[in-house]
């Protein structure tokens, strides 16, 4: 995952979890639900918000039980989900940026993180990504090894030689 995506997704997830016990919860929940709905038309507004409410319930129970590992697991899951949505919507960088600015309003570090993310998404939106996986490789990798080759390039640019 692009480092800019990881940074912003972690910031958004941290903001979401921190807001779970504050008056900002409804605002942050609605904004994050809008981000999650970018996954596709099949995801309903209610489904995304219900998922976030379940995450909140888990975090609140973890805090009541003194279980920081469970809270961290929810934070990591939310960061991964948000990161996947951000990466999958590179062609919608402007919309993603607007939603993130709404969710992260008041976070002093968010502006520079969002700018870096927007640049990364705009660049990614204009690149072509190819992945080749070879299972059962031999040679230096050893028998049964998996080899993955990732190739990013701009459209019209020459491919690998």
C-alpha positions as CSV (number, residue, x, y, z in Angstrom):
1,X,0.0,0.0,0.0
2,X,1.3,3.5,-0.8
3,X,2.8,5.1,2.3
4,X,0.6,8.2,1.8
5,X,-2.5,5.9,1.9
6,X,-1.3,4.1,5.0
7,X,-0.7,7.4,6.8
8,X,-4.0,8.9,6.0
9,X,-5.9,5.7,6.6
10,X,-4.3,5.4,10.0
11,X,-5.1,9.0,10.9
12,X,-8.7,8.5,9.8
13,X,-9.0,5.3,11.8
14,X,-7.4,6.9,14.9
15,X,-9.8,9.9,14.5
16,X,-12.7,7.5,14.2
17,X,-11.8,5.4,17.3
18,X,-11.0,8.6,19.3
19,X,-14.4,10.1,18.5
20,X,-16.3,7.0,19.6
21,X,-16.7,8.4,23.1
22,X,-17.2,12.1,22.2
23,X,-19.8,14.4,20.8
24,X,-17.9,14.2,17.4
25,X,-18.9,10.5,17.0
26,X,-21.9,11.1,14.7
27,X,-20.1,13.5,12.4
28,X,-17.0,11.3,12.1
29,X,-19.1,8.1,11.7
30,X,-21.1,9.6,8.9
31,X,-18.0,10.8,7.1
32,X,-16.2,7.5,7.4
33,X,-19.4,5.7,6.3
34,X,-19.4,7.9,3.2
35,X,-15.8,6.8,2.5
36,X,-16.6,3.1,3.0
37,X,-19.5,3.5,0.6
38,X,-17.0,4.3,-2.2
39,X,-16.4,0.6,-2.3
40,X,-19.4,0.2,-4.5
41,X,-23.1,0.9,-5.0
42,X,-24.0,-2.4,-3.2
43,X,-22.9,-1.0,0.1
44,X,-25.8,0.9,1.7
45,X,-25.4,3.9,4.0
46,X,-27.1,2.0,6.8
47,X,-24.7,-1.0,6.3
48,X,-21.6,1.2,6.5
49,X,-22.8,3.0,9.6
50,X,-23.9,-0.3,11.2
51,X,-20.4,-1.7,10.6
52,X,-18.9,1.4,12.3
53,X,-21.4,1.1,15.2
54,X,-20.4,-2.5,15.7
55,X,-16.7,-1.4,15.7
56,X,-17.6,1.2,18.3
57,X,-19.4,-1.4,20.5
58,X,-16.3,-3.6,20.4
59,X,-14.0,-0.7,21.3
60,X,-16.2,0.4,24.2
61,X,-16.3,-3.1,25.5
62,X,-12.5,-3.5,25.2
63,X,-12.1,-0.3,27.1
64,X,-14.5,-1.4,29.8
65,X,-12.6,-4.8,30.1
66,X,-9.1,-3.1,30.0
67,X,-8.3,-4.9,26.7
68,X,-6.1,-2.6,24.6
69,X,-5.2,-5.3,22.2
70,X,-8.9,-5.7,21.1
71,X,-9.1,-1.9,20.6
72,X,-5.9,-2.0,18.6
73,X,-7.3,-4.8,16.5
74,X,-10.4,-2.7,15.6
75,X,-8.1,0.3,14.9
76,X,-5.9,-1.8,12.6
77,X,-9.0,-3.3,10.8
78,X,-10.5,0.1,10.2
79,X,-7.2,1.5,8.9
80,X,-6.9,-1.4,6.5
81,X,-10.5,-1.0,5.3
82,X,-10.1,2.7,4.8
83,X,-6.8,2.2,3.1
84,X,-8.2,-0.3,0.7
85,X,-11.1,2.1,-0.2
86,X,-8.6,5.0,-0.7
87,X,-6.4,2.9,-3.0
88,X,-9.3,1.6,-5.0
89,X,-10.7,5.0,-5.7
90,X,-7.6,6.8,-7.0
91,X,-9.6,8.0,-10.0
92,X,-11.9,9.9,-7.5
93,X,-9.0,11.7,-5.7
94,X,-10.9,15.0,-5.5
95,X,-14.0,13.3,-3.9
96,X,-11.8,11.3,-1.5
97,X,-9.9,14.5,-0.5
98,X,-13.2,16.3,0.2
99,X,-14.5,13.5,2.3
100,X,-11.3,13.2,4.3
101,X,-11.2,16.9,5.0
102,X,-14.7,16.7,6.4
103,X,-13.8,13.7,8.6
104,X,-10.4,15.0,9.8
105,X,-11.5,18.6,10.3
106,X,-9.6,20.0,13.3
107,X,-6.7,17.6,13.1
108,X,-3.6,19.7,12.7
109,X,-1.5,17.1,10.9
110,X,-4.3,16.1,8.5
111,X,-3.8,18.8,5.9
112,X,-0.3,17.8,4.8
113,X,-1.2,14.1,5.0
114,X,-4.3,14.7,2.8
115,X,-2.2,16.7,0.3
116,X,0.3,13.9,0.1
117,X,-2.4,11.3,-0.4
118,X,-4.1,13.4,-3.1
119,X,-0.9,13.6,-5.0
120,X,-0.3,9.8,-4.6
121,X,-3.8,9.0,-5.7
122,X,-3.7,11.3,-8.7
123,X,-0.4,9.7,-9.8
124,X,-1.8,6.3,-9.2
125,X,-5.0,7.1,-11.1
126,X,-2.9,7.7,-14.2
127,X,-0.7,4.6,-13.9
128,X,-1.2,1.1,-15.2
129,X,-0.6,-1.7,-12.7
130,X,0.2,-5.3,-13.7
131,X,0.9,-8.2,-11.4
132,X,2.3,-11.6,-12.4
133,X,2.4,-14.4,-9.9
134,X,4.3,-17.7,-10.5
135,X,3.6,-20.5,-8.1
136,X,5.9,-23.5,-8.0
137,X,9.0,-21.6,-8.8
138,X,12.4,-23.2,-8.7
139,X,15.9,-22.0,-9.0
140,X,17.2,-19.6,-6.3
141,X,13.7,-19.4,-4.7
142,X,13.5,-23.2,-4.1
143,X,10.8,-25.6,-5.1
144,X,7.2,-24.5,-4.4
145,X,8.2,-20.9,-3.9
146,X,5.8,-18.1,-5.0
147,X,7.3,-15.3,-7.0
148,X,5.3,-12.0,-7.5
149,X,6.4,-9.4,-10.0
150,X,4.6,-6.0,-9.7
151,X,4.9,-3.4,-12.5
152,X,3.7,0.2,-12.4
153,X,4.0,2.4,-15.4
154,X,2.3,5.4,-17.0
155,X,0.0,4.7,-20.0
156,X,1.9,4.8,-23.2
157,X,5.3,4.3,-21.4
158,X,7.4,1.4,-22.6
159,X,7.0,-1.7,-20.7
160,X,9.8,-3.8,-19.1
161,X,12.5,-4.9,-21.5
